[in-house]
Structure formats: structure tokens, C-alpha cells
Amino acid sequence: MRLDSAAGRWLVAAMVLGTGMAFLDGSIVNLALPAIDGDLDAGVAGLQWTVNAYTLTLAALILVGGSFGDRWGRRRVFLVGVVWFAVASLACALAPTIEVLVAARGLQGVGGALLTPGSLAIISASIHPDDRGRAIGLWSGLAGVTTALGPLVGGTLVDAVGWRSVFWINLPLAAAVVWVTWRHVPESTGAQERLDVEGSLLTVGTLAFLTYGLVQQEWVPSLAGLALLVAFVVHQWRAPHALVPLSLFADRVFTAANICTFAIYGALSGSMFLLVLQLQYVAGYSPLEAGLATLPLTVLMLLFSSRAGALGQRIGPRVPMTVGPLLSAAGLLLYLRIGADASFWLDVLPGAMLMGLGLTLLVAPLTTAVLAAAPDDQAGIASGINNAVSRTAGLLAVAAIPPLAGIAGPDFASPDVFGPGFRVGTWICVGLLVVAAGCAAALVHGRSADPDRAPTSV
């Protein structure tokens, strides 16, 4: 179908609403964490699991979700994911304890893993080839808008209604997505190879044991997770229909870009988790004020990412992927000034601007470098791997950085405990960004990416 037709517009609208719901939920829950802690007596581990339970199942199952769509129908699996996500959101909104909330968040991640990879696949399969690039760009831009609205919407809801409202809002959104998808989105399928069940189970086990071990600061689960990771790599090497084709990592740029992705998104997730808590626990910001403090970063990415992508195509990915992390690291260093009664204009905004400029400069070239390093017939799985790497990095960062920074114990929310921990955790994130810059400078060559390949990372 043509993008300018009514059917094309309805299809893109359904995909934007569906993935936007998952993106919005990922960004607004962080703002509700202090309120959740106050209501459910969550503790720092409970707050980590509130974030990580969602990311764990999403990261572990997102490649499986894409395979399900190819085998059994992308529209069908997308709809199942949307309904699943809505039911899990209802369970989150009604959760009487932190344990129930964490379990429901894990179920939300399963729904997200079913609906997220199908959105771009549906657009690619249904929109006319002449309009496909424009449709993907429209999807990316509008999805960015939903992410940008997250801090504003989340802060407003938590301030005015309470933390449970950030989950209630998913119900009308899901109903709209189901209605539009049912009426206006055609079914499509893809290659129906054998599903790598063993690889999927090893992925879930690896991330679950590693996350549990890091959050609870226990060695045995962490070592079990590492053992399962080794087993996963061996299985992927031998499996005829591997979930992650290891042959892709024979390309130096593909490997380097994914190492950079892991370090960058680990730093981003870890720093954002700490920042919104620092602003509320130490600086005394309300949830809305804390959300607005993170808005400049997202707005910069929304406004200038396309120009950064064009720059990366002209000069190659090495310079943006080297300079971008260093700018973001400088922004995090400015965040170290945030303390009691911190000024938004003097203490928060300068760091947010530098962080945003750095991410804007590097994200599009990074994604395009991943795709350019993969063969044409494996561009989809290459994008999926990079997406899974970014989510896994965020999962492990939120699990590992707080205990490493000394943010633990029943009095973790005290400014005397959280403030010093925030500074240590921020330095860890700065170190990750410096590692990413060094990796890009040393291992990513200066070739320009293929301009005909649109980034498809979710």
C-alpha cells in the first residue's frame, strides 16, 4: 500500500501507537520509582527489579518475538503482544506488593517482546517499496515523540494521580491499537525456519541468573549466569538455525559497534536510573520536575538525529562514534554538581545538553554502522542483535551499578547515602562512555555507510 493512502496512514499509526506504548512505559516508570518505594516499601533492590524485570524478559525474548511473527503471522503476534501488554499493565496497576509488581513487569516485557519487533517488519512487508524509507522515517520520528513525552506525561501522572496511573494509561492506548490493527493492518509472514528453542532458553537463563546475582550481590547465581553464557555461545556456534548467527561477529566493525552499543547503553540506562532518583531523593524535585529535567536530552535527539545520520554517511561512523561518547561523558561529569537544592539552569541543564548532543551525534551512525557491516540478507537479524545488546546492557547496568556504588540498605534513599552513591555510579558510567569512544577510535574504520539502508533498530 502507498503511504499517502488512508490504509497506509492507518497502518503506520497502529505501529507507532503500539511501539510507542512500550517506549512510553519504559521511560515513565523511572519517574514513579520513589513513589513506588514509599507505597510498597520496595527498597533499592525492589526498585531495580521494577525496572529490570521488564527489561529482562524484553531483552531475552525480543529475537524470539520476531521469529514468532515470521512463522505465525506478524499481525497476529503483534495483536497478541498488545493484548498481553495491556493485561500485564492492569496487573501492575493493581499490584498490592512489590513482588506482584515485579512479576507483572516481567509479563509486560513478554508482551513488549511480541509486539516490538513486528512493527517495523509489518511496515516493511506492507508499504510500497517506493514509500518504505519514508514510512520507516515517520515511524522513527513519531516513536521519538512518544519517548520525548514520557518524562512530561509520567511526571504529571505521578504528581496528580499517583504511580499506578502510569500503568492505567496503557489500557486505552492498547484498546486503540487493537481496533486500528484489526481493521487496517494486513497479515504477513516471513522465513519460517526452525525456532532455536534451546538458544532462547539459554538466553533467558543467562540474563536471569546474571541479573539476580548482580542485584542480590551473590556470586553463585552470577557464576551460573556466566556458565550459561558460555553454553549459549557454544550452542549458537553449533546450531543449524542459530538465534544469533555468530558469523556476523567475524566482521570487525560489527563486533566493535556492538561493544560500543553495550558500553553506551549501559552508561545511558545506569545514569538515567540514578539521575531521576538523585533529583527526587537529594535535590528535592517533584516527579514532574525530575521528568522535565531529562526532557532536553530527548528533544535534542528528536530534532537532530537525522542530521547526525547524514553526517555519519558523509564522513563515516568513526568520528561520530568517538566524539559522541566523549561529549556524553562530559555531560555526566557536569551532573556531579547536582546536590541538595540543585538549580535546573545551572546544575542540570548544562549536563543534559552535553549528554544530549553526544547521544544525538552517535546513535544514528552507530545503528547504520551495524547494518553496513552485515550482509544484505542478514540486515534484519543484525539490527535485532544490536537491539538486544542495547537492552541487555541497560538491564545489567541497572542491576550492577547501584550495589557497586554503595547504594544499598534500608536507608539507601537518605541523601547522605544516595548522594555519594550517585557520584560513584556516575563515574562508572563515565568510564563506560570512555571505553566506547576508545573502541570506536581503534576498531571502527572510516568508511561511510550505505545510504540506501535505513536504520531499523527499535
MONOR-V6124 format. One record per residue. N is the residue number from 0. OMEGA is omega in whole degrees, 0 to 359 (none if undefined). Layout:
BEGIN
n->N omega->OMEGA
n->N omega->OMEGA
END
This chain:
BEGIN
n->0 omega->179
n->1 omega->182
n->2 omega->183
n->3 omega->177
n->4 omega->178
n->5 omega->180
n->6 omega->180
n->7 omega->180
n->8 omega->178
n->9 omega->181
n->10 omega->180
n->11 omega->179
n->12 omega->179
n->13 omega->181
n->14 omega->179
n->15 omega->180
n->16 omega->182
n->17 omega->180
n->18 omega->177
n->19 omega->177
n->20 omega->179
n->21 omega->179
n->22 omega->182
n->23 omega->181
n->24 omega->180
n->25 omega->184
n->26 omega->186
n->27 omega->182
n->28 omega->179
n->29 omega->182
n->30 omega->182
n->31 omega->187
n->32 omega->178
n->33 omega->178
n->34 omega->177
n->35 omega->178
n->36 omega->180
n->37 omega->184
n->38 omega->187
n->39 omega->180
n->40 omega->190
n->41 omega->189
n->42 omega->184
n->43 omega->178
n->44 omega->178
n->45 omega->178
n->46 omega->177
n->47 omega->181
n->48 omega->176
n->49 omega->176
n->50 omega->191
n->51 omega->180
n->52 omega->177
n->53 omega->183
n->54 omega->181
n->55 omega->182
n->56 omega->178
n->57 omega->181
n->58 omega->184
n->59 omega->189
n->60 omega->187
n->61 omega->176
n->62 omega->176
n->63 omega->178
n->64 omega->177
n->65 omega->178
n->66 omega->177
n->67 omega->180
n->68 omega->179
n->69 omega->185
n->70 omega->191
n->71 omega->178
n->72 omega->184
n->73 omega->179
n->74 omega->181
n->75 omega->182
n->76 omega->176
n->77 omega->180
n->78 omega->177
n->79 omega->179
n->80 omega->180
n->81 omega->180
n->82 omega->178
n->83 omega->180
n->84 omega->181
n->85 omega->180
n->86 omega->178
n->87 omega->177
n->88 omega->176
n->89 omega->178
n->90 omega->176
n->91 omega->183
n->92 omega->183
n->93 omega->187
n->94 omega->180
n->95 omega->182
n->96 omega->179
n->97 omega->180
n->98 omega->178
n->99 omega->179
n->100 omega->180
n->101 omega->179
n->102 omega->179
n->103 omega->176
n->104 omega->175
n->105 omega->177
n->106 omega->174
n->107 omega->180
n->108 omega->176
n->109 omega->177
n->110 omega->178
n->111 omega->179
n->112 omega->177
n->113 omega->186
n->114 omega->188
n->115 omega->183
n->116 omega->182
n->117 omega->187
n->118 omega->179
n->119 omega->178
n->120 omega->178
n->121 omega->178
n->122 omega->181
n->123 omega->183
n->124 omega->190
n->125 omega->183
n->126 omega->180
n->127 omega->182
n->128 omega->180
n->129 omega->182
n->130 omega->190
n->131 omega->180
n->132 omega->179
n->133 omega->179
n->134 omega->178
n->135 omega->177
n->136 omega->178
n->137 omega->178
n->138 omega->182
n->139 omega->182
n->140 omega->181
n->141 omega->175
n->142 omega->176
n->143 omega->177
n->144 omega->180
n->145 omega->178
n->146 omega->179
n->147 omega->180
n->148 omega->184
n->149 omega->180
n->150 omega->181
n->151 omega->181
n->152 omega->182
n->153 omega->180
n->154 omega->179
n->155 omega->182
n->156 omega->181
n->157 omega->179
n->158 omega->190
n->159 omega->189
n->160 omega->184
n->161 omega->187
n->162 omega->182
n->163 omega->182
n->164 omega->180
n->165 omega->174
n->166 omega->178
n->167 omega->185
n->168 omega->181
n->169 omega->185
n->170 omega->177
n->171 omega->177
n->172 omega->180
n->173 omega->178
n->174 omega->178
n->175 omega->180
n->176 omega->180
n->177 omega->182
n->178 omega->182
n->179 omega->181
n->180 omega->181
n->181 omega->185
n->182 omega->194
n->183 omega->184
n->184 omega->178
n->185 omega->178
n->186 omega->175
n->187 omega->177
n->188 omega->179
n->189 omega->179
n->190 omega->186
n->191 omega->176
n->192 omega->180
n->193 omega->179
n->194 omega->180
n->195 omega->183
n->196 omega->182
n->197 omega->178
n->198 omega->179
n->199 omega->180
n->200 omega->178
n->201 omega->177
n->202 omega->180
n->203 omega->181
n->204 omega->180
n->205 omega->184
n->206 omega->181
n->207 omega->182
n->208 omega->179
n->209 omega->181
n->210 omega->180
n->211 omega->181
n->212 omega->181
n->213 omega->181
n->214 omega->183
n->215 omega->181
n->216 omega->179
n->217 omega->185
n->218 omega->187
n->219 omega->177
n->220 omega->179
n->221 omega->178
n->222 omega->176
n->223 omega->177
n->224 omega->178
n->225 omega->178
n->226 omega->178
n->227 omega->176
n->228 omega->177
n->229 omega->179
n->230 omega->178
n->231 omega->181
n->232 omega->179
n->233 omega->180
n->234 omega->180
n->235 omega->179
n->236 omega->185
n->237 omega->188
n->238 omega->179
n->239 omega->179
n->240 omega->187
n->241 omega->175
n->242 omega->179
n->243 omega->179
n->244 omega->184
n->245 omega->178
n->246 omega->178
n->247 omega->184
n->248 omega->172
n->249 omega->176
n->250 omega->184
n->251 omega->182
n->252 omega->178
n->253 omega->179
n->254 omega->181
n->255 omega->181
n->256 omega->179
n->257 omega->172
n->258 omega->177
n->259 omega->179
n->260 omega->181
n->261 omega->182
n->262 omega->184
n->263 omega->184
n->264 omega->171
n->265 omega->178
n->266 omega->181
n->267 omega->182
n->268 omega->180
n->269 omega->182
n->270 omega->180
n->271 omega->176
n->272 omega->181
n->273 omega->186
n->274 omega->184
n->275 omega->176
n->276 omega->177
n->277 omega->181
n->278 omega->182
n->279 omega->183
n->280 omega->188
n->281 omega->184
n->282 omega->176
n->283 omega->179
n->284 omega->171
n->285 omega->177
n->286 omega->179
n->287 omega->179
n->288 omega->178
n->289 omega->178
n->290 omega->180
n->291 omega->180
n->292 omega->179
n->293 omega->185
n->294 omega->181
n->295 omega->180
n->296 omega->182
n->297 omega->181
n->298 omega->178
n->299 omega->179
n->300 omega->181
n->301 omega->186
n->302 omega->192
n->303 omega->182
n->304 omega->181
n->305 omega->178
n->306 omega->177
n->307 omega->177
n->308 omega->178
n->309 omega->177
n->310 omega->179
n->311 omega->177
n->312 omega->181
n->313 omega->189
n->314 omega->183
n->315 omega->188
n->316 omega->189
n->317 omega->184
n->318 omega->178
n->319 omega->182
n->320 omega->175
n->321 omega->183
n->322 omega->183
n->323 omega->178
n->324 omega->179
n->325 omega->175
n->326 omega->179
n->327 omega->177
n->328 omega->177
n->329 omega->177
n->330 omega->178
n->331 omega->177
n->332 omega->176
n->333 omega->177
n->334 omega->181
n->335 omega->179
n->336 omega->183
n->337 omega->178
n->338 omega->179
n->339 omega->178
n->340 omega->181
n->341 omega->177
n->342 omega->177
n->343 omega->187
n->344 omega->185
n->345 omega->188
n->346 omega->186
n->347 omega->187
n->348 omega->180
n->349 omega->179
n->350 omega->179
n->351 omega->180
n->352 omega->179
n->353 omega->178
n->354 omega->180
n->355 omega->178
n->356 omega->180
n->357 omega->179
n->358 omega->178
n->359 omega->182
n->360 omega->191
n->361 omega->191
n->362 omega->182
n->363 omega->176
n->364 omega->179
n->365 omega->180
n->366 omega->181
n->367 omega->177
n->368 omega->177
n->369 omega->182
n->370 omega->181
n->371 omega->181
n->372 omega->182
n->373 omega->173
n->374 omega->183
n->375 omega->184
n->376 omega->178
n->377 omega->181
n->378 omega->181
n->379 omega->180
n->380 omega->177
n->381 omega->177
n->382 omega->179
n->383 omega->178
n->384 omega->181
n->385 omega->177
n->386 omega->179
n->387 omega->178
n->388 omega->181
n->389 omega->181
n->390 omega->177
n->391 omega->178
n->392 omega->178
n->393 omega->179
n->394 omega->184
n->395 omega->179
n->396 omega->180
n->397 omega->178
n->398 omega->191
n->399 omega->191
n->400 omega->180
n->401 omega->178
n->402 omega->177
n->403 omega->181
n->404 omega->179
n->405 omega->178
n->406 omega->184
n->407 omega->177
n->408 omega->183
n->409 omega->181
n->410 omega->184
n->411 omega->183
n->412 omega->177
n->413 omega->178
n->414 omega->180
n->415 omega->178
n->416 omega->186
n->417 omega->182
n->418 omega->177
n->419 omega->178
n->420 omega->177
n->421 omega->181
n->422 omega->178
n->423 omega->179
n->424 omega->178
n->425 omega->177
n->426 omega->176
n->427 omega->179
n->428 omega->175
n->429 omega->179
n->430 omega->178
n->431 omega->180
n->432 omega->177
n->433 omega->176
n->434 omega->179
n->435 omega->180
n->436 omega->179
n->437 omega->178
n->438 omega->179
n->439 omega->181
n->440 omega->186
n->441 omega->192
n->442 omega->180
n->443 omega->180
n->444 omega->190
n->445 omega->182
n->446 omega->177
n->447 omega->181
n->448 omega->179
n->449 omega->183
n->450 omega->181
n->451 omega->179
n->452 omega->178
n->453 omega->176
n->454 omega->182
n->455 omega->177
n->456 omega->182
n->457 omega->none
END
